[in-house]
C-alpha cells in the first residue's frame, strides 16, 4: 500500500508543474489569438482604405481629364 501511495505522490509531483505550464500556455494562446484577430481587423481596414484611395484616385483622374478637355476646347 505504501508503494502505491509513493507512486501517486510522484505522479502528483510531476503533474503540478505540467498543469501550471499548461495554464501558462493557454493564457499565451489566448493572447496570440487576440493579437491575430487584431491583425486581421487591421488588414481589413487597410484593404478598405486602399479601395477608397483607388476610387478617389479614379475620380480625380476623371476630373483632371474633364478639365483638360474643357481647357483644350476653349483654345
Secondary structure, DSSP 8 states (H G I E B T S, - for coil): -HHHHHHHHHHHHHHHHHHHHHHHHHHHHHHHHHHHHHHHHHHHHHHHHHHHHHHHHHHHHHHHHHHHHHHHHH-
